[in-house]
């Protein structure tokens, strides 16, 4: 019987190893014309249903035809031939049951084989025949003429992959010190070295390694991990995984100052994949990272346009309150660079900080207070600057964020050292301890120099 029109399912995305197959599917539907046969293999009925519903987000004229209860192949043909003229795609379900019934299997296979010309003449659209993997050989052997006309065989089966707890316990990198980060790296390396083969999910572990190496300042190792992640994703035709991995490479190129290559990767290799997959959140995030690069290149007007016209509206549409606030903070950064300090200050205090406070995003409260310190200092509102950076330091100490204690403490200590030397010394020592635990040798050296200068000043007086 003619089935339902599949509805979209919010917040569902295909498994990484199927993103390449999905793009191939969409290309066949959208870029070719006339009768096309796709044989799609599956192993899990629920996952197949989710995939069919997901496809409706991209394709109008998408219909399901469930033939499981039918016993006459001619009736199946009648239903296909009577579909509306605007039909683009028909997903045939229930053929698995026919092939499990010897009598109906013969009817189906002979019908497909001997009436392929009628199919082509009367079905100027894509027909997707969903089968179990083991049934594909039967189709190829017993309906060879129709098989020869297939456009593609696409694999949507679920691999018998056992998820490991290791892949699900990524450390909270903000709160981890260098010892914890290196231990996590060692755990991942041990796990990967003991595996006889690579699964698609292993790419996420290499991406995590890349993130940790960046935090440790070990950029060559971060690049190697990113390239390993990319290789695994390519092996499994995981287009989304490839995009995520090259995104890490773009970040590394940006850190090295190779902005042109970073921009090329973002715009040519990463962004188009997310757009093709309909991953609008990732599209917006990537456009934000493109704006980061443009900002570093001094192209402030274009960076601001992307933030306000292409990134922010997506988050607002998706109801991503946190990302809306973060993006407004990034807009404030650009305005500050353009010298529009009053508007930057207004955004920070009225549109960004209150959102984090309402959401309980304490870490982001500290980040915003740290940014406000710079604004207040630039506008010579020194009391407000002290209050902002002091509050930020209290938060990062309470949260136990070593990076924050190191960076914010260094800034607060320098601000206090002229008028409150003892308090400055206490803050700087906390900053130094955190920097030492993180392996930040340059920060440790800078603090030692600052403290030595303070001692000299005290001795002179």
C-alpha positions as CSV (number, residue, x, y, z in Angstrom):
1,X,0.0,0.0,0.0
2,X,1.1,3.6,-0.6
3,X,2.8,4.6,2.6
4,X,3.2,7.8,4.5
5,X,5.1,10.9,3.5
6,X,8.1,10.8,5.9
7,X,8.3,13.7,8.3
8,X,11.5,15.4,9.4
9,X,13.0,14.4,12.8
10,X,14.6,17.3,14.7
11,X,18.0,16.9,16.2
12,X,18.8,13.6,14.4
13,X,21.8,13.2,12.1
14,X,23.2,10.1,10.4
15,X,26.2,8.3,11.8
16,X,29.6,9.7,10.6
17,X,30.3,6.7,8.4
18,X,27.1,7.4,6.4
19,X,27.6,11.1,5.7
20,X,29.6,10.4,2.5
21,X,26.9,7.9,1.4
22,X,24.2,10.5,2.1
23,X,25.9,13.1,0.0
24,X,26.2,10.6,-2.9
25,X,22.5,9.8,-2.5
26,X,21.6,13.5,-2.7
27,X,23.8,14.0,-5.7
28,X,22.0,11.2,-7.6
29,X,18.6,12.6,-6.8
30,X,19.4,16.3,-7.5
31,X,21.9,16.2,-10.3
32,X,20.5,13.5,-12.6
33,X,17.2,13.0,-14.4
34,X,14.9,10.2,-15.5
35,X,14.6,6.7,-14.1
36,X,17.3,5.8,-11.6
37,X,17.5,2.8,-9.3
38,X,19.3,2.9,-6.0
39,X,19.8,-0.3,-4.0
40,X,20.1,0.8,-0.4
41,X,21.2,-1.7,2.2
42,X,20.3,-1.5,5.9
43,X,20.5,-3.7,9.0
44,X,18.4,-1.7,11.5
45,X,14.8,-0.8,10.7
46,X,14.6,2.1,13.2
47,X,17.8,3.6,11.8
48,X,16.4,3.2,8.2
49,X,13.2,5.1,9.3
50,X,15.3,7.9,10.7
51,X,17.3,8.1,7.6
52,X,14.2,8.3,5.4
53,X,12.8,11.0,7.6
54,X,16.1,12.9,7.5
55,X,16.1,12.8,3.7
56,X,12.7,14.7,3.7
57,X,14.6,17.8,4.9
58,X,16.4,17.9,1.6
59,X,14.0,16.5,-1.0
60,X,10.5,17.5,-1.8
61,X,8.3,14.9,-3.6
62,X,9.8,12.2,-1.4
63,X,7.3,9.3,-1.0
64,X,7.4,5.9,0.7
65,X,5.8,2.8,-0.9
66,X,5.4,-0.1,1.6
67,X,4.8,-3.3,-0.4
68,X,5.2,-5.8,2.4
69,X,1.5,-6.6,2.5
70,X,1.2,-6.9,-1.2
71,X,1.2,-10.3,-3.0
72,X,0.8,-9.2,-6.6
73,X,3.7,-7.5,-8.3
74,X,1.4,-6.0,-10.9
75,X,-0.4,-4.1,-8.1
76,X,3.0,-2.7,-7.0
77,X,3.6,-1.5,-10.6
78,X,0.1,0.2,-10.7
79,X,0.9,2.1,-7.5
80,X,4.2,3.3,-8.9
81,X,2.7,4.3,-12.3
82,X,-0.1,6.3,-10.6
83,X,2.2,8.5,-8.5
84,X,1.9,12.3,-9.0
85,X,3.9,13.9,-11.8
86,X,5.9,15.9,-9.2
87,X,7.3,12.8,-7.6
88,X,11.1,12.9,-7.3
89,X,11.9,10.0,-5.0
90,X,10.1,6.8,-4.1
91,X,11.5,4.7,-1.2
92,X,10.3,1.1,-1.6
93,X,9.9,-0.7,1.8
94,X,8.9,-4.3,2.4
95,X,10.9,-5.9,-0.5
96,X,12.9,-7.7,2.2
97,X,9.8,-9.6,3.2
98,X,9.1,-10.5,-0.5
99,X,12.7,-11.9,-0.8
100,X,12.2,-14.0,2.3
101,X,9.1,-15.6,0.8
102,X,10.1,-18.0,-2.1
103,X,6.9,-17.5,-4.1
104,X,6.9,-13.7,-3.8
105,X,10.6,-13.6,-4.4
106,X,10.3,-15.1,-7.8
107,X,7.4,-12.7,-8.7
108,X,9.5,-9.7,-7.5
109,X,12.7,-10.6,-9.2
110,X,11.2,-11.7,-12.5
111,X,9.0,-8.6,-12.5
112,X,12.0,-6.3,-12.0
113,X,14.0,-8.1,-14.6
114,X,11.5,-8.4,-17.4
115,X,9.8,-5.1,-17.0
116,X,12.7,-2.7,-16.7
117,X,11.8,-0.9,-19.9
118,X,8.3,-0.2,-18.5
119,X,9.9,1.0,-15.3
120,X,12.1,3.5,-17.2
121,X,9.2,4.7,-19.3
122,X,6.7,5.1,-16.5
123,X,8.9,6.1,-13.5
124,X,10.9,9.2,-14.4
125,X,12.2,9.4,-10.8
126,X,14.5,7.8,-8.3
127,X,13.4,4.4,-6.9
128,X,15.2,3.3,-3.8
129,X,15.0,-0.4,-3.1
130,X,15.8,-1.0,0.6
131,X,17.3,-4.5,1.2
132,X,19.3,-6.4,3.7
133,X,22.9,-6.7,2.7
134,X,22.6,-10.5,2.1
135,X,19.7,-10.0,-0.3
136,X,21.7,-7.9,-2.8
137,X,23.5,-10.9,-4.3
138,X,20.0,-12.5,-4.9
139,X,18.9,-9.4,-6.7
140,X,22.1,-9.3,-8.9
141,X,21.8,-13.0,-9.8
142,X,18.1,-13.3,-10.4
143,X,17.3,-9.9,-11.9
144,X,20.5,-9.3,-13.9
145,X,18.9,-7.0,-16.5
146,X,17.5,-4.6,-13.8
147,X,20.7,-4.9,-11.8
148,X,22.7,-3.7,-14.8
149,X,20.6,-0.5,-14.8
150,X,21.3,0.3,-11.1
151,X,22.7,3.8,-10.5
152,X,24.4,2.9,-7.2
153,X,24.4,0.5,-4.3
154,X,24.5,2.5,-1.1
155,X,25.4,1.1,2.3
156,X,23.5,2.3,5.4
157,X,24.1,-0.8,7.5
158,X,25.3,-0.4,11.1
159,X,28.7,-1.9,11.8
160,X,29.0,-4.3,14.7
161,X,31.3,-1.8,16.4
162,X,31.5,-1.9,20.2
163,X,31.7,1.6,21.7
164,X,34.3,1.9,24.3
165,X,34.0,3.9,27.4
166,X,37.2,5.6,26.4
167,X,35.5,7.4,23.5
168,X,32.8,8.7,25.8
169,X,34.9,10.2,28.6
170,X,36.6,13.1,27.0
171,X,38.2,15.2,29.8
172,X,37.0,18.7,30.6
173,X,40.0,20.4,29.1
174,X,39.4,23.8,30.8
175,X,39.8,22.2,34.3
176,X,42.6,19.8,33.5
177,X,46.3,20.5,34.2
178,X,49.1,19.4,32.0
179,X,49.5,16.1,33.9
180,X,45.9,15.2,33.4
181,X,46.0,16.1,29.7
182,X,49.1,14.0,29.1
183,X,47.5,11.1,31.0
184,X,44.5,11.4,28.7
185,X,46.8,11.4,25.7
186,X,48.6,8.3,27.0
187,X,45.2,6.5,27.6
188,X,44.1,7.2,24.0
189,X,47.4,6.1,22.5
190,X,47.4,2.9,24.5
191,X,43.8,2.2,23.4
192,X,44.5,2.9,19.7
193,X,47.8,0.9,19.6
194,X,46.0,-2.2,21.0
195,X,43.2,-2.1,18.3
196,X,43.7,-4.4,15.3
197,X,41.7,-2.1,13.0
198,X,40.4,1.5,12.9
199,X,36.7,2.3,13.3
200,X,35.1,5.5,12.1
201,X,34.7,6.6,15.8
202,X,38.4,6.5,16.3
203,X,38.7,9.7,14.3
204,X,37.0,11.5,17.2
205,X,39.8,10.3,19.5
206,X,42.5,11.7,17.2
207,X,40.5,15.0,17.1
208,X,40.5,15.1,20.8
209,X,44.3,14.4,20.8
210,X,44.7,17.4,18.5
211,X,42.7,19.6,20.9
212,X,44.9,18.6,23.8
213,X,48.1,19.1,21.9
214,X,47.0,22.6,21.0
215,X,46.3,23.4,24.6
216,X,49.8,22.0,25.5
217,X,51.3,24.2,22.7
218,X,52.6,21.1,20.8
219,X,51.5,22.2,17.4
220,X,53.3,19.6,15.2
221,X,51.7,16.8,17.3
222,X,48.3,18.5,16.9
223,X,48.8,18.6,13.2
224,X,49.7,14.9,13.0
225,X,46.7,13.9,15.1
226,X,44.4,16.0,12.9
227,X,45.8,14.3,9.7
228,X,45.3,10.9,11.3
229,X,41.7,11.8,12.0
230,X,41.3,12.9,8.4
231,X,42.7,9.7,7.1
232,X,40.4,7.5,9.2
233,X,37.4,9.5,8.1
234,X,38.3,9.3,4.5
235,X,38.8,5.5,4.8
236,X,35.2,5.2,6.1
237,X,33.7,7.8,3.7
238,X,32.8,10.0,6.7
239,X,32.5,13.4,5.0
240,X,31.5,15.1,8.2
241,X,34.5,13.7,10.0
242,X,36.8,14.8,7.2
243,X,35.4,18.3,7.5
244,X,35.9,18.4,11.3
245,X,39.5,17.2,10.9
246,X,40.4,19.7,8.2
247,X,38.8,22.3,10.5
248,X,41.4,21.5,13.1
249,X,44.1,21.8,10.4
250,X,42.7,25.2,9.6
251,X,43.0,26.2,13.2
252,X,46.6,25.1,13.3
253,X,47.4,27.1,10.1
254,X,45.8,30.1,11.7
255,X,47.9,29.8,14.8
256,X,51.0,29.6,12.7
257,X,50.0,32.8,10.9
258,X,49.3,31.0,7.6
259,X,46.0,32.8,7.2
260,X,45.4,32.3,3.5
261,X,45.7,28.5,3.8
262,X,43.5,28.5,6.9
263,X,40.8,30.6,5.0
264,X,41.0,28.3,1.9
265,X,40.4,25.2,4.0
266,X,37.5,26.8,5.9
267,X,35.8,28.0,2.7
268,X,36.6,25.2,0.2
269,X,37.0,22.0,2.2
270,X,35.0,22.4,5.5
271,X,32.0,24.8,4.9
272,X,30.6,23.1,1.7
273,X,30.3,19.7,3.5
274,X,28.2,21.2,6.4
275,X,26.1,23.0,3.9
276,X,25.5,19.9,1.8
277,X,24.6,17.9,4.9
278,X,22.2,20.6,6.1
279,X,24.2,21.0,9.4
280,X,23.2,24.7,9.8
281,X,24.7,25.0,13.3
282,X,28.1,23.9,12.0
283,X,27.7,26.1,9.0
284,X,27.2,29.1,11.3
285,X,30.1,28.1,13.6
286,X,32.4,27.7,10.6
287,X,31.4,31.1,9.2
288,X,32.3,32.5,12.6
289,X,35.8,30.9,12.3
290,X,36.1,32.4,8.8
291,X,35.3,35.8,10.5
292,X,38.1,35.1,13.0
293,X,40.6,34.8,10.2
294,X,39.3,37.9,8.4
295,X,39.6,39.8,11.7
296,X,43.2,38.7,12.0
297,X,43.8,39.9,8.4
298,X,42.4,43.3,9.4
299,X,39.3,42.9,7.2
300,X,37.0,44.1,10.1
301,X,34.1,45.2,8.0
302,X,33.7,41.8,6.3
303,X,34.2,40.0,9.6
304,X,31.5,42.1,11.2
305,X,29.1,41.5,8.3
306,X,29.5,37.7,8.6
307,X,28.9,37.9,12.4
308,X,25.8,40.0,12.1
309,X,24.2,38.8,8.9
310,X,25.3,35.1,8.5
311,X,26.2,33.7,11.9
312,X,24.1,35.5,14.5
313,X,20.7,35.0,12.7
314,X,21.2,31.2,12.5
315,X,21.8,30.9,16.3
316,X,18.7,33.1,16.9
317,X,16.6,30.9,14.6
318,X,17.9,27.7,16.3
319,X,17.2,29.1,19.8
320,X,20.9,28.8,20.7
321,X,20.9,31.5,23.5
322,X,24.4,30.7,24.6
323,X,25.9,31.0,21.1
324,X,23.9,34.2,20.5
325,X,25.6,35.7,23.5
326,X,29.0,34.4,22.5
327,X,28.6,35.9,19.0
328,X,27.6,39.2,20.4
329,X,30.8,39.2,22.4
330,X,32.7,38.6,19.3
331,X,30.9,41.5,17.6
332,X,32.0,43.6,20.6
333,X,35.6,42.5,19.9
334,X,35.4,43.8,16.4
335,X,33.8,47.1,17.5
336,X,36.5,47.6,20.1
337,X,39.2,47.1,17.4
338,X,37.3,49.7,15.3
339,X,37.4,52.1,18.2
340,X,33.7,52.0,18.8
341,X,34.2,51.5,22.6
342,X,30.9,52.7,23.9
343,X,28.9,50.3,21.7
344,X,31.3,47.5,22.5
345,X,30.9,48.2,26.2
346,X,27.1,48.3,25.9
347,X,27.0,44.9,24.2
348,X,29.2,43.4,26.8
349,X,27.3,44.7,29.8
350,X,23.7,44.6,28.4
351,X,23.6,41.7,25.9
352,X,26.3,39.3,26.8
353,X,27.1,39.2,30.5
354,X,23.5,39.1,31.8
355,X,22.8,36.1,29.5
356,X,25.7,34.1,31.0
357,X,24.6,35.0,34.5
358,X,21.0,33.9,33.8
359,X,22.2,30.6,32.2
360,X,24.6,29.9,35.1
361,X,27.6,29.9,32.6
362,X,30.0,31.0,35.3
363,X,33.1,30.3,33.1
364,X,31.8,32.6,30.4
365,X,31.0,35.2,33.0
366,X,34.7,35.2,33.8
367,X,35.7,35.4,30.2
368,X,33.4,38.4,29.7
369,X,34.7,40.1,32.8
370,X,38.2,39.6,31.5
371,X,37.2,41.3,28.2
372,X,35.4,44.1,30.2
373,X,38.7,44.8,32.0
374,X,40.4,45.6,28.7
375,X,37.5,47.9,27.7
376,X,37.4,49.7,31.0
377,X,41.1,50.1,31.1
378,X,41.1,51.6,27.6
379,X,38.4,54.1,28.6
380,X,40.3,54.9,31.8
381,X,37.5,53.6,34.0
382,X,40.1,52.1,36.3
383,X,37.8,51.2,39.3
384,X,35.4,49.3,37.1
385,X,38.4,47.6,35.5
386,X,39.8,46.4,38.9
387,X,36.3,45.2,39.9
388,X,35.8,43.3,36.7
389,X,39.2,41.5,36.7
390,X,39.1,40.8,40.4
391,X,35.7,39.1,40.0
392,X,37.0,37.2,37.0
393,X,40.0,35.9,39.0
394,X,37.8,34.8,41.9
395,X,35.6,32.8,39.5
396,X,38.5,31.0,37.8
397,X,40.1,30.1,41.2
398,X,36.8,28.8,42.5
399,X,36.2,26.7,39.3
400,X,39.8,25.4,39.4
401,X,40.6,26.4,35.8
402,X,44.4,26.5,35.5
403,X,44.4,28.4,32.2
404,X,42.1,31.0,33.7
405,X,44.1,31.4,36.9
406,X,47.3,31.7,34.9
407,X,46.0,34.3,32.4
408,X,43.6,36.3,34.5
409,X,45.9,36.2,37.5
410,X,48.8,37.6,35.5
411,X,46.6,40.4,34.2
412,X,45.3,41.2,37.7
413,X,48.7,41.0,39.3
414,X,50.2,43.5,36.8
415,X,47.2,45.9,37.4
416,X,47.7,45.7,41.2
417,X,51.4,45.8,41.5
418,X,51.9,49.6,41.7
419,X,49.4,50.3,44.4
420,X,48.8,47.0,46.2
421,X,52.2,45.2,45.9
422,X,51.4,42.5,48.6
423,X,48.1,41.6,47.1
424,X,49.7,41.6,43.6
425,X,52.4,39.2,44.8
426,X,49.8,36.8,46.2
427,X,47.9,36.8,42.9
428,X,51.0,36.5,40.8
429,X,52.2,33.5,42.8
430,X,48.8,31.8,42.2
431,X,49.2,32.6,38.5
432,X,52.7,31.3,38.5
433,X,51.7,28.0,40.1
434,X,49.0,27.5,37.5
435,X,51.3,28.4,34.7
436,X,53.9,25.9,36.0
437,X,51.3,23.1,36.1
438,X,50.3,23.8,32.6
439,X,53.9,23.9,31.4
440,X,53.7,27.6,30.4
441,X,57.4,28.4,30.7
442,X,57.1,31.9,29.1
443,X,54.4,32.9,31.6
444,X,56.5,31.6,34.5
445,X,59.5,33.5,33.3
446,X,57.5,36.7,32.9
447,X,56.0,36.5,36.4
448,X,59.5,35.8,37.9
449,X,60.8,38.9,36.2
450,X,57.9,41.0,37.4
451,X,58.3,39.7,41.0
452,X,62.1,40.4,40.9
453,X,61.4,44.0,39.7
454,X,59.0,44.4,42.6
455,X,61.7,43.3,45.1
456,X,64.1,45.8,43.6
457,X,61.6,48.6,43.9
458,X,60.9,47.6,47.5
459,X,64.7,47.6,48.3
460,X,65.2,51.0,46.8
461,X,62.5,52.5,49.0
